[in-house]
Amino acid sequence: MYGGDEVSAIVVDMGTHTVKAGYAGEDTPKAVFPAAVGWIPKDRLGTSDDVEMKEAKTTARSKSRGKKAEKEKEEEAEEEEEKKKGEKPKTPGINDDPSKKNHYYVDDVSFRRDHCDLTSPFDETDGETKDWDAVEAIWEHTLRKRLVVQSDEHPILLGEPVHVSRETREKMVELLFEKHNPPAVFLAKNPVLTAFASGRATALVVDLGAGGTTVTAVHDGYALRKAVTRSPLGGDALTKVVLKYLEKTKKVLVKPRYEFTRTRSNDGESFDVRDVKGLGSTTPAYRLYKQMEIAADVKETTCRVSDKAFNDADFKNVPSVAYELPDGTVIELGAERFKIPELLFNPDLVESLGLPASETPDWRMPDGSPLKGLAEIILDTINACDVDARKDLFGGVVVAGGGSLFAGLRERLESELHDRAPTNVRVKVTASVNTVERKFSTWIGGSILASLGSFQQMWLSKAEYEEHGAGLIHKRCP
């Protein structure tokens, strides 16, 4: 028994946009932070300094010296106490490992650093885990700095994409046991956890994540591998379209917040905007990341899904909405507020946004065929299942993920599926009204699963791993 009243399991959902972590049995994750990891080559660390932070450092240094000395004394006293108790010293972190060439920053890319590049743990094309150093840095930050737990005392349940390879699963288990030494581990498929969070064991889970959209049939608590359809069109793809539309079609320069300063002018009503100098060592990846944050906010605050298929004539007179960019530039958004989310249902509309041919994305399905809309992807997934299961899947479509938070999406998807479904089939699309539940549905499902008494016999224990190896995970967590 690894769960129970004494020690609760830790649940981690490492998504393409954010990492969610917390304790099993709780309603929401304790820690939520970006999945993007910053890194600087260690040989360039000495040359790195942040332009924005220089003034703040000099003014705050004198104040912090006294506090810092006190904190250091407290930490030394704590270390002495730990040694007296005979507790094991912590293993060195990834940034202390001399074999690693880069210094990593997790949940710490909010301000600019010279030469700081960004990486994601996942491959953009197939969604597989590619950067294991980034994964290691994320886990270390999650367990040591955000949850602040002794990882060898808590079993860990990890959510994983449904299409992940056997090699990746084994590497994941190996890394967890060797680096963090938990008493037990379990890998659960994301769509299965989403289905559990909605109170179902059988459902068709539509997960609109940042890195793409995945539609999976879940039957009796198992994801059907033959009935999984993936599309690259997710939240980040739409955010990139918004950014390109603003810069190429609207001719608006989207300036990251670190590139300028805003001070209130003497009249008290307007602002003086001045460019910050000395930013030549900023990497293109970091600049794009900060631009994407602004474009994402534009998308989330102004865009919504139309009730029916988008038509330029119907939306010609739609009232425009004003949005003020961080540098004070005000943009007006009209029909495009509906046209950009419409790409989820009709990807070909991207050609009508007025983007240059070189900037127009050429989205493709994983097999290389032209990209299909959301309703077609769902139908393909249902048709890949046994005939007996299709009726239950049409009546149990569950929409989740941060990309599903557009107003009107659930109603529109239900309407589209109703028009395409067989006549004698009832179509029901459910999505939690609570945005927190919809964004964190995978984590919530993991929290429910890991706290069940009947689940405690399912864990892969450390002793079993040492005896049989990481390959046992395929039997224990199919």
Number of C-alpha atoms within 10 A of each C-alpha: 11 23 21 14 7 6 14 21 24 26 31 27 25 26 23 21 17 20 22 25 26 26 25 28 19 14 15 19 20 14 17 18 17 18 22 23 22 23 21 19 14 14 10 13 16 7 10 14 14 16 18 17 12 10 11 10 12 10 10 10 12 10 10 12 11 10 11 12 11 11 12 11 12 12 12 11 12 12 14 12 12 13 12 9 9 9 10 8 9 9 9 9 13 18 15 10 11 9 8 13 13 19 19 25 20 19 19 13 19 8 12 24 24 20 21 24 21 21 18 19 23 21 14 14 13 16 17 16 21 16 13 16 16 25 20 20 19 23 22 19 18 24 19 14 11 17 16 11 13 13 20 15 16 21 25 28 25 21 24 22 18 19 16 14 11 12 10 14 19 17 14 19 22 17 17 18 21 10 16 20 18 20 18 26 25 19 23 22 22 27 31 29 29 31 31 22 23 21 12 18 17 21 28 31 28 27 27 25 23 21 23 21 23 26 27 28 31 26 18 12 17 17 26 17 12 11 19 23 22 22 23 23 26 21 26 20 16 21 24 17 21 24 24 22 23 18 14 16 13 15 10 16 14 20 18 19 17 17 17 16 15 15 11 11 11 9 7 8 7 12 15 13 14 12 12 12 9 11 16 8 14 16 16 12 14 21 18 17 16 20 19 19 14 20 23 18 14 20 21 15 12 18 23 20 25 20 14 12 14 20 12 11 8 10 15 10 10 13 10 14 14 11 16 11 19 15 19 13 12 12 16 13 19 18 20 20 22 21 24 24 25 25 21 23 20 19 20 16 14 18 13 10 17 14 19 13 9 7 12 16 15 13 17 15 16 14 8 8 9 13 20 21 17 24 20 16 22 27 17 15 22 24 13 15 16 10 9 8 15 19 17 18 25 24 16 22 27 25 26 27 25 21 24 22 24 17 15 13 21 20 17 19 21 17 17 18 21 18 11 12 14 12 8 7 13 15 21 19 22 16 20 17 9 9 15 14 22 24 22 24 28 32 32 29 27 31 29 19 21 28 19 13 12 9 14 15 11 15 23 23 18 18 11 14 18 10 10 10 14 20 16 16 21 12 8 12 15 11
